[in-house]
Amino acid sequence: MNKECNTDARLYGIETSSSPVSNADTDSNDAKIPSAAEATVTTESSDKWSPDESKQGTVSLRTYAAYVSAAGGIVAVLAVLVTSVLAEGAKGFSVWWLAYWIEEGSGTMNVSDVR
């Protein structure tokens, strides 16, 4: 486990000390865990990690295809789009119908007049 911690620390640019702890409660084979003051962060780049590159211009179709694939595929994306359009259409229709219904019902008709 100690080797995994050191590998992760190096991956993120944190230098650690590997001298054993002389405390009687710990195993003498364990490496000393550095405190916040003992850990130093290096800014030099390694071969395993590099910052993202940014480009300016148009988005390629390959990028859109990656987004569609990550979203669950073309069927899932189309289902979400169709559902969204239907929901907005239903909302618009309900607002229109309510306005129409209120306008039609605004006459001065009495219940006693209907026989």
N, C-alpha and C positions, 0 to 999 in steps of 0.2 A: 504494500500500500504506500510505503514511503517513496518508492521509485515513481509511482503514479502521481503523487503530489508534486514531486520535483519536476516531473515532465510537464504537468499542467502549469506549474509556476514559470518554467522556462518558456512555455508556449505564450503566456501572457506577459512576458518580459519582466518577471519578478525574480530577483536573485535571492537564494536562500542559503543559510549556513547549514552544513551537514555534520557539525560536531555533536557528539552524543551529550545528552543531558546527564548531569551527575546527581539527579534527584533519586532517592531510594524508592519512590513510588512508581517510577517508570522503568521499563526494560532498558538495559544499557545498549541494545541494538537499535533502538529508535533514534531517529535524528531529531535534533532540536527544532522545534517549531518557532520560526522567527516572529517576533512581535512586530507591531506596526512601525516601530522606530528602526528595527533591524532590516526590514524588507526595503529594497530599493527597486525602483522601476526604471528599466532601460528603454530608450526610445529607438534603438537600432532595429532595423527590419530583419526578419528572418525569412528563410525559404518557405516555411510552412504557412505563413500568413502575410497577406498584403492588403492594403486598404482598397476599398472599392474604387473603381474608375468611373468617372462621370463623363458623359459625352453630351454635346449639344446638337440639336437637330431633330429630325423626325424619329418616331418610335417605329422600330422594325416590326414586321409581321411575326417574326420569331418570338418577340417579346410578348405580343398579344396572345400568341399560341401558348406560351408558357403560363400566362395568367389564366387562360381558359382551362388549361390542364390542371393547374393548382386549385381551381374553383370546382372541380369535379367533372370536367368534360363539357362538350358542346351541348349535350342534352340538359344537363343541370343549369347551365348558363341560360339557354333558351327558355327553360321552364321558369326561371326567376324573372326574366324579362317579360314573358307573356303574363305571368301572374301580376307583375307590377303594372303593366298596361291595363289589364282587366280591373285591378283595384282602383286605379285612378279614374278609369271610365265609369265604374260603378259609383264612385264618389261624386263625379261631375253630374251623372244622371240623377242621383238622389237630390242634389242641390237644385237642379233644374226642376225636377218633379215637385219638390216642396214649394218652390216659388210659384210654379204654375197652379198648384192646388190651392195655395193661399190666395192667389189672384182670382181664381174662379170662385172661390167661396166667399169673397168679400161683398157679395150682393146683399141687399136688404130684404131678404126673404124671411117671412115668419112661418113658424110651424103651423099656425092656425090657417094660413093661406093655402096650405097643401091639403087637399081633400080627396 
